[in-house]
Amino acid sequence: MNVRLGIVVLATGALALGMLAPGAVNATPPSTTSSAEKPSGKAMVNIDGGTAYAVRKSKGVYRVAIPEGAEINWMGDVEGKGTRVGTFRPKAFVAAWERMGHRDGSRASTTVTWKNAGDKVETFRQVTVDAPRINAKGQITFVVTTIGKLALPAKMQNFSLNIGIASGPAPRAFTVFGPDIYFDSTKTAYVYANATDVSTGWVYFALNTDSNLCKQGGYPLVGTSTVKITAPIPCGNFTVNPMMKDGKTQSTVSLAPPSPTASSTALGQISGAFSVTPASQPSAIFDIKQILMTYTKGGGAPTGSGSTAS
């Protein structure tokens, strides 16, 4: 995007002036989804619920079984109806894998999250997924490769898997930009993040138009931080909601910088956990939990992360 460098300069000035996130919390309506419809092509997928198990195949590579009964939600275009939200059964999801633009051997950029008993916060991990299959128990299984060859626990409670659209890596230096994570296959509305240095970042909701930003100024993040999305954000054919689908959990964006004592290859990340509603289905709510970008302490963009440095 040729507007981004200008946005970084403006954003840095806004941060120096102490810009704050907006105020009052607005509730979102309950969600209704359709299991009869199918996306006509590319779609985002959120698989949520239960306890997942990971079997290590090699360093950073796992076979992960999706919990039985997990809800498989998709958001994508349906011919003649615009952007829709719906659900898949496990076999229908695997059957739709290629139709959604994926191929075996071409791994999809994905975020997995979990919160085991005793954990104070939810863990986000950036991975790629490949080769969905149905096992003898009727569960979906994936080959999961973690970015940076980080470990996954054998057991992941309160599990979710969030499949987005991947893009390619690039050279080393701050500012590091995350990929454009589109809400629809026509690539109109999207979210992206950047890291201006090792402990400072920004999250933006935007459109592919001259006006570009859906929320002027974006969300500033400094150090280990979480910022709440406290008001609806109209964004083209979508609204970013202040609450998640459950109506209880606040929508947020977060920064987890690498440790000051870590090596230059240690990873930092900016993540988002928020919901969106398409204008073509105003009663539907779709949860998006994704690592928006990953970067190294030295200013690099890890291979396969989708982030780019400039």
Helices and strands as residue ranges (DSSP letters): H 4-16, E 43-48, E 52-58, E 61-65, E 71-78, E 82-88, H 90-96, E 108-114, E 123-134, E 140-146, G 147-149, E 155-156, E 160-163, E 176-177, E 181-182, E 189-197, E 200-207, E 219-222, E 225-228, E 233-235, E 238-241, E 252-256, E 267-278, E 286-296, E 308-309
